[in-house]
Amino acid sequence: MDNRAEVREFLMTRRARLTPDAAGITAGPNRRVAGLRRSEVATLAGVSVEYYAKLERGAIAGASASVLDSVSRALQLNDAEHAHLLDLARAADGVPSSGRARRRAVKPEAPRPSLLWALSAMTDAVAVVRDQRQNIVAANDLGRAFYSPLIGDGGRTPNFARFQFLDPAAHDFYPDWELFAEMCVAVIRAEAGRDPHDKGIQDLVGELSTRSDLFRTLWAAHNVRTHGTGTKRFHHPVVGDLTLVYEELAITAEPGQVLLVYTAEPGSPSAERLRLLASWAANPTNRADSASSAAP
């Protein structure tokens, strides 16, 4: 896999953001760059300047794990960035990342019945399954009600990234829209590094880069992250403001798919509003009306 441009831009942007002070280096006079020089990264990583320059040109194929670890430490990469660098190296060596089989299909496959049964058993939490292309491939009843602004009334497969950047309703649904936009792009960048052959990801990036100036700007920053766990704020059109915690769990039977579970702190106003949303969703008429009004 010739991913030299990806490697080059990733390493250059990481080097540019790291100041000498943060790296413990005394910056001399007449310094022309805010970040580190290649020679300084090489010294911190314990490799020759020539070898680091080769890596930063994108020639990462064959680099040992110890060298990549040293470069990661020198650039002070976080866990997600370190994993991304390893993914880029595996791709350059033609090795599938993290055991993920290469999957080229763009259209999501129908979820397994057992997965749908498991989701249906989760009645007090928002539970959705997304694939590496940011498509929602399955959801429980509360999940469909919660993401009704995104899901709409069917048709095109609901997609987190398209909703985030192309649907004006996202600005109302996500009070922290700018933060969510950065997170969304960073997650896609990490997924692209894990599976650079995935045409669905390539098509999504191409579409959003064409249609959204902000996406194009954020994509060029080469930031990566994993979703993991955290807290998010939402504004739902039916029940109003919600503060929810989330956990992201890998579905090992379907490489690339993850289960997102959102819950509220017990006894909190958000927990009560989730219960109201569950009651509202149990009425088929309400759900049909919401889907119709949310459709683009």
The 8 nearest C-alpha neighbors of each residue, nearest first, counted from 0:
[[1, 91, 90, 93, 2, 92, 195, 196],
 [2, 0, 3, 91, 90, 4, 57, 5],
 [3, 1, 5, 4, 0, 91, 6, 57],
 [2, 4, 57, 6, 5, 1, 7, 58],
 [3, 5, 7, 6, 2, 8, 57, 56],
 [6, 4, 2, 8, 3, 7, 9, 57],
 [5, 7, 57, 3, 9, 4, 8, 10],
 [6, 8, 57, 55, 4, 56, 10, 5],
 [9, 7, 11, 5, 10, 6, 12, 4],
 [8, 10, 6, 12, 7, 11, 221, 5],
 [9, 11, 13, 7, 12, 8, 55, 14],
 [10, 12, 8, 14, 13, 9, 15, 7],
 [11, 13, 15, 9, 14, 10, 8, 16],
 [12, 14, 10, 11, 16, 15, 9, 74],
 [15, 13, 11, 12, 17, 16, 35, 34],
 [14, 16, 34, 12, 13, 17, 11, 35],
 [15, 17, 34, 13, 14, 18, 12, 33],
 [18, 16, 34, 14, 15, 35, 21, 19],
 [17, 19, 34, 21, 20, 35, 33, 16],
 [20, 18, 24, 22, 21, 26, 23, 35],
 [21, 19, 23, 22, 18, 24, 25, 26],
 [22, 20, 18, 19, 23, 17, 24, 75],
 [21, 23, 19, 20, 24, 18, 17, 73],
 [24, 22, 20, 21, 19, 25, 18, 26],
 [25, 23, 19, 22, 20, 26, 21, 39],
 [24, 26, 27, 19, 23, 20, 22, 28],
 [27, 25, 19, 24, 28, 30, 20, 18],
 [26, 28, 25, 30, 29, 24, 19, 31],
 [29, 27, 30, 26, 31, 25, 32, 33],
 [30, 28, 31, 27, 26, 32, 33, 25],
 [29, 31, 28, 32, 27, 26, 33, 34],
 [32, 30, 29, 33, 28, 34, 36, 27],
 [31, 33, 34, 30, 35, 36, 15, 18],
 [34, 32, 18, 15, 31, 35, 16, 30],
 [33, 35, 15, 18, 17, 16, 32, 14],
 [36, 34, 14, 18, 19, 39, 17, 15],
 [35, 37, 39, 38, 40, 34, 14, 32],
 [38, 36, 40, 39, 41, 35, 52, 48],
 [37, 39, 41, 48, 36, 40, 42, 51],
 [38, 40, 42, 36, 41, 37, 35, 43],
 [41, 39, 43, 37, 42, 38, 73, 44],
 [42, 40, 38, 44, 46, 48, 39, 43],
 [43, 41, 45, 39, 44, 40, 38, 46],
 [42, 44, 40, 73, 41, 45, 39, 70],
 [45, 43, 69, 41, 70, 73, 42, 46],
 [44, 46, 42, 43, 41, 47, 69, 70],
 [47, 45, 41, 44, 42, 50, 48, 51],
 [46, 48, 50, 49, 41, 51, 45, 42],
 [47, 49, 51, 41, 38, 50, 52, 46],
 [48, 50, 52, 47, 51, 53, 46, 41],
 [49, 51, 53, 47, 52, 48, 54, 46],
 [50, 52, 54, 48, 53, 49, 41, 55],
 [53, 51, 55, 49, 50, 54, 48, 56],
 [54, 52, 50, 56, 51, 55, 58, 49],
 [55, 53, 51, 58, 59, 57, 56, 52],
 [54, 56, 7, 52, 57, 53, 10, 51],
 [57, 55, 53, 7, 54, 58, 52, 3],
 [56, 58, 3, 7, 6, 55, 54, 59],
 [59, 57, 54, 53, 60, 56, 3, 55],
 [58, 60, 54, 57, 62, 88, 61, 91],
 [61, 59, 91, 92, 62, 58, 88, 89],
 [60, 62, 63, 59, 92, 88, 91, 58],
 [63, 61, 59, 60, 66, 64, 67, 88],
 [64, 62, 66, 65, 61, 67, 68, 60],
 [63, 65, 67, 66, 68, 62, 85, 69],
 [66, 64, 68, 63, 67, 69, 62, 70],
 [67, 65, 69, 63, 68, 64, 70, 62],
 [66, 68, 70, 64, 69, 65, 71, 63],
 [69, 67, 71, 65, 66, 70, 64, 72],
 [68, 70, 44, 66, 72, 71, 67, 73],
 [69, 71, 73, 67, 44, 72, 68, 74],
 [72, 70, 68, 76, 74, 69, 73, 75],
 [71, 73, 75, 69, 70, 74, 68, 76],
 [72, 74, 70, 43, 44, 75, 71, 40],
 [73, 75, 71, 72, 76, 70, 14, 13],
 [76, 74, 72, 73, 71, 77, 17, 22],
 [77, 75, 71, 80, 74, 81, 72, 78],
 [76, 78, 80, 79, 81, 75, 71, 82],
 [79, 77, 81, 80, 82, 76, 224, 83],
 [78, 80, 224, 82, 81, 77, 225, 83],
 [81, 79, 83, 77, 76, 82, 78, 223],
 [82, 80, 78, 84, 83, 79, 76, 71],
 [81, 83, 85, 79, 80, 84, 78, 86],
 [84, 82, 80, 86, 81, 85, 189, 79],
 [85, 83, 87, 81, 86, 82, 80, 88],
 [86, 84, 88, 82, 83, 87, 89, 81],
 [87, 85, 83, 89, 193, 84, 88, 96],
 [88, 86, 90, 84, 85, 89, 192, 83],
 [87, 89, 85, 91, 86, 90, 59, 60],
 [90, 88, 94, 92, 86, 91, 87, 93],
 [89, 91, 93, 87, 92, 88, 94, 0],
 [92, 90, 0, 60, 88, 89, 93, 1],
 [91, 93, 89, 60, 90, 94, 88, 61],
 [94, 92, 90, 91, 0, 89, 95, 88],
 [93, 95, 89, 92, 90, 96, 91, 88],
 [96, 94, 99, 98, 100, 97, 90, 93],
 [95, 97, 193, 98, 99, 86, 89, 94],
 [98, 96, 99, 95, 193, 86, 100, 94],
 [97, 99, 96, 95, 100, 254, 94, 101],
 [100, 98, 97, 96, 95, 254, 101, 255],
 [99, 101, 102, 98, 95, 254, 96, 194],
 [100, 102, 99, 103, 95, 194, 196, 197],
 [103, 101, 104, 100, 197, 196, 194, 99],
 [102, 104, 197, 198, 105, 101, 196, 199],
 [105, 103, 106, 102, 199, 198, 107, 197],
 [104, 106, 199, 107, 103, 198, 197, 200],
 [105, 107, 104, 108, 199, 156, 103, 109],
 [108, 106, 105, 109, 136, 104, 134, 130],
 [107, 109, 110, 106, 136, 104, 111, 105],
 [108, 110, 111, 107, 136, 137, 112, 106],
 [111, 109, 108, 112, 114, 137, 136, 115],
 [110, 112, 114, 113, 109, 115, 116, 108],
 [113, 111, 115, 114, 116, 110, 117, 109],
 [112, 114, 116, 115, 111, 117, 110, 118],
 [113, 115, 117, 111, 112, 116, 118, 110],
 [116, 114, 112, 118, 117, 113, 119, 111],
 [115, 117, 113, 119, 114, 118, 112, 120],
 [116, 118, 114, 120, 115, 119, 113, 121],
 [119, 117, 115, 139, 120, 121, 116, 114],
 [118, 120, 116, 139, 121, 117, 115, 122],
 [119, 121, 117, 118, 122, 116, 139, 115],
 [122, 120, 119, 118, 123, 124, 117, 139],
 [121, 123, 124, 120, 119, 141, 140, 139],
 [124, 122, 121, 125, 274, 262, 141, 273],
 [125, 123, 262, 261, 122, 126, 121, 260],
 [124, 126, 142, 261, 141, 260, 262, 127],
 [125, 127, 260, 142, 259, 139, 138, 124],
 [128, 126, 138, 259, 137, 258, 142, 129],
 [127, 129, 258, 137, 257, 136, 135, 259],
 [130, 128, 135, 134, 136, 256, 257, 133],
 [129, 131, 256, 132, 133, 134, 255, 257],
 [130, 132, 255, 133, 256, 190, 129, 134],
 [131, 133, 200, 130, 134, 199, 203, 187],
 [134, 132, 158, 159, 131, 130, 129, 160],
 [135, 133, 158, 129, 130, 132, 157, 136],
 [136, 134, 129, 157, 128, 137, 158, 133],
 [135, 137, 129, 128, 134, 110, 130, 107],
 [138, 136, 128, 127, 135, 110, 115, 139],
 [139, 137, 127, 142, 126, 143, 128, 118],
 [138, 140, 142, 118, 119, 141, 126, 143],
 [141, 139, 143, 142, 144, 138, 119, 280],
 [142, 140, 144, 125, 143, 139, 277, 145],
 [141, 143, 125, 145, 139, 126, 138, 140],
 [144, 142, 140, 146, 141, 145, 147, 138],
 [143, 145, 141, 147, 142, 146, 280, 140],
 [146, 144, 142, 143, 147, 141, 125, 235],
 [145, 147, 143, 149, 148, 144, 150, 142],
 [146, 148, 150, 144, 149, 145, 151, 143],
 [149, 147, 293, 146, 150, 151, 168, 290],
 [148, 150, 146, 147, 151, 162, 157, 293],
 [151, 149, 147, 157, 148, 146, 152, 153],
 [150, 152, 294, 290, 293, 147, 149, 153],
 [153, 151, 290, 291, 294, 150, 154, 293],
 [154, 152, 151, 155, 150, 156, 157, 294],
 [153, 155, 156, 152, 151, 157, 150, 294],
 [156, 154, 157, 153, 158, 150, 152, 151],
 [155, 157, 158, 154, 134, 135, 153, 136],
 [158, 156, 150, 135, 134, 155, 149, 159],
 [157, 159, 134, 133, 161, 160, 135, 162],
 [160, 158, 162, 133, 161, 163, 134, 157],
 [161, 159, 163, 162, 158, 164, 133, 183],
 [160, 162, 165, 163, 164, 158, 159, 166],
 [163, 161, 166, 159, 160, 165, 164, 149],
 [162, 164, 160, 161, 169, 159, 165, 166],
 [165, 163, 161, 162, 166, 160, 211, 214],
 [164, 166, 161, 162, 163, 167, 211, 210],
 [165, 167, 162, 168, 169, 164, 163, 161],
 [168, 166, 169, 170, 165, 171, 164, 162],
 [169, 167, 166, 170, 171, 172, 148, 162],
 [168, 170, 172, 167, 171, 163, 166, 173],
 [169, 171, 168, 173, 172, 176, 167, 174],
 [172, 170, 169, 168, 173, 174, 234, 167],
 [171, 173, 234, 169, 233, 170, 235, 168],
 [172, 174, 176, 233, 175, 170, 171, 169],
 [175, 173, 176, 233, 171, 172, 232, 170],
 [176, 174, 173, 178, 177, 179, 232, 233],
 [175, 177, 173, 179, 178, 174, 170, 180],
 [178, 176, 180, 179, 175, 181, 174, 173],
 [179, 177, 181, 180, 176, 175, 182, 183],
 [178, 180, 182, 176, 177, 181, 183, 175],
 [179, 181, 177, 183, 178, 182, 176, 184],
 [182, 180, 178, 184, 179, 183, 185, 177],
 [183, 181, 179, 185, 180, 184, 186, 178],
 [184, 182, 180, 186, 181, 185, 179, 187],
 [183, 185, 187, 181, 186, 182, 188, 180],
 [184, 186, 223, 188, 182, 222, 224, 187],
 [187, 185, 189, 183, 224, 188, 184, 225],
 [188, 186, 190, 184, 189, 185, 191, 183],
 [189, 187, 185, 191, 186, 190, 223, 184],
 [188, 190, 192, 186, 223, 187, 191, 83],
 [191, 189, 187, 193, 192, 188, 131, 186],
 [192, 190, 195, 188, 194, 193, 189, 187],
 [191, 193, 189, 190, 194, 195, 87, 86],
 [194, 192, 190, 86, 96, 191, 195, 189],
 [193, 195, 191, 196, 192, 197, 190, 96],
 [196, 194, 191, 197, 192, 193, 90, 201],
 [197, 195, 194, 198, 103, 101, 102, 201],
 [198, 196, 103, 199, 200, 195, 194, 102],
 [199, 197, 201, 200, 103, 202, 196, 105],
 [198, 200, 105, 202, 201, 197, 203, 132],
 [201, 199, 203, 132, 198, 202, 197, 204],
 [200, 202, 198, 204, 199, 203, 205, 197],
 [201, 203, 205, 199, 200, 204, 198, 206],
 [204, 202, 200, 206, 205, 201, 207, 199],
 [203, 205, 201, 207, 206, 202, 208, 200],
 [204, 206, 202, 208, 203, 207, 201, 209],
 [207, 205, 203, 209, 204, 208, 202, 210],
 [206, 208, 210, 204, 209, 211, 205, 203],
 [209, 207, 215, 205, 206, 211, 210, 204],
 [210, 208, 206, 207, 211, 205, 212, 215],
 [209, 211, 207, 208, 206, 212, 165, 214],
 [212, 210, 214, 213, 207, 208, 209, 215],
 [211, 213, 215, 214, 216, 210, 208, 209],
 [214, 212, 216, 215, 211, 217, 164, 208],
 [213, 215, 217, 211, 216, 212, 208, 218],
 [214, 216, 208, 212, 218, 213, 217, 219],
 [217, 215, 213, 219, 214, 218, 212, 220],
 [218, 216, 214, 220, 219, 215, 213, 184],
 [219, 217, 215, 220, 216, 221, 214, 184],
 [218, 220, 216, 217, 221, 215, 222, 8],
 [219, 221, 217, 218, 222, 216, 12, 9],
 [222, 220, 219, 9, 218, 223, 188, 12],
 [221, 223, 185, 220, 224, 188, 218, 80],
 [224, 222, 185, 189, 188, 186, 80, 79],
 [225, 223, 79, 185, 186, 189, 226, 80],
 [224, 226, 227, 186, 79, 223, 189, 185],
 [225, 227, 228, 224, 247, 186, 182, 229],
 [228, 226, 247, 225, 246, 229, 248, 245],
 [229, 227, 246, 245, 226, 247, 230, 244],
 [228, 230, 245, 244, 231, 227, 246, 226],
 [231, 229, 244, 243, 245, 242, 232, 228],
 [232, 230, 243, 242, 244, 233, 229, 245],
 [231, 233, 242, 241, 243, 174, 173, 230],
 [234, 232, 173, 241, 172, 240, 174, 235],
 [235, 233, 240, 172, 239, 241, 173, 171],
 [234, 236, 239, 237, 238, 172, 233, 240],
 [237, 235, 239, 238, 234, 172, 148, 171],
 [238, 236, 235, 239, 276, 279, 234, 289],
 [239, 237, 235, 272, 236, 276, 240, 275],
 [238, 240, 235, 234, 236, 237, 241, 272],
 [241, 239, 234, 233, 235, 238, 242, 232],
 [242, 240, 269, 233, 232, 234, 243, 239],
 [241, 243, 232, 231, 269, 233, 263, 240],
 [244, 242, 263, 262, 231, 230, 261, 241],
 [245, 243, 230, 262, 261, 229, 263, 231],
 [246, 244, 261, 228, 260, 229, 230, 262],
 [245, 247, 228, 260, 259, 227, 248, 261],
 [246, 248, 259, 227, 258, 228, 257, 226],
 [249, 247, 258, 257, 246, 250, 259, 227],
 [248, 250, 257, 251, 258, 256, 247, 255],
 [251, 249, 257, 252, 253, 256, 248, 258],
 [250, 252, 253, 249, 254, 256, 255, 257],
 [251, 253, 250, 254, 256, 249, 255, 114],
 [252, 254, 251, 250, 256, 255, 257, 249],
 [255, 253, 256, 99, 251, 252, 250, 100],
 [254, 256, 131, 130, 253, 257, 99, 250],
 [257, 255, 130, 254, 129, 250, 253, 131],
 [258, 256, 249, 250, 248, 128, 129, 259],
 [257, 259, 128, 248, 247, 127, 249, 260],
 [260, 258, 247, 127, 126, 246, 128, 257],
 [259, 261, 126, 246, 245, 125, 258, 124],
 [262, 260, 245, 125, 244, 124, 243, 126],
 [263, 261, 124, 243, 244, 245, 125, 260],
 [264, 262, 243, 270, 269, 265, 244, 242],
 [263, 265, 267, 270, 266, 262, 269, 243],
 [266, 264, 267, 270, 263, 269, 271, 262],
 [265, 267, 270, 264, 268, 271, 269, 263],
 [266, 268, 270, 269, 265, 264, 271, 263],
 [269, 267, 271, 270, 272, 266, 241, 263],
 [268, 270, 272, 241, 267, 271, 263, 242],
 [271, 269, 263, 273, 267, 268, 272, 265],
 [272, 270, 274, 268, 269, 273, 275, 267],
 [271, 273, 275, 269, 274, 270, 238, 276],
 [272, 274, 276, 270, 275, 271, 269, 277],
 [275, 273, 277, 271, 272, 276, 278, 270],
 [276, 274, 272, 278, 273, 277, 279, 271],
 [275, 277, 279, 273, 274, 278, 280, 272],
 [278, 276, 274, 280, 275, 279, 141, 273],
 [279, 277, 275, 281, 276, 280, 274, 282],
 [278, 280, 276, 277, 281, 282, 275, 285],
 [281, 279, 277, 282, 278, 286, 144, 276],
 [280, 282, 278, 279, 283, 277, 286, 140],
 [281, 283, 280, 285, 284, 279, 286, 278],
 [284, 282, 286, 285, 287, 281, 280, 288],
 [285, 283, 287, 286, 282, 288, 289, 280],
 [286, 284, 288, 282, 283, 287, 289, 279],
 [285, 287, 289, 283, 284, 288, 280, 290],
 [286, 288, 284, 290, 289, 285, 283, 291],
 [287, 289, 285, 291, 286, 290, 284, 292],
 [290, 288, 286, 292, 291, 287, 293, 285],
 [291, 289, 151, 152, 293, 287, 288, 292],
 [290, 292, 288, 289, 294, 293, 152, 287],
 [291, 293, 289, 290, 294, 288, 151, 295],
 [294, 292, 151, 148, 290, 291, 289, 295],
 [293, 295, 151, 291, 292, 152, 290, 148],
 [294, 293, 151, 166, 292, 291, 152, 148]]
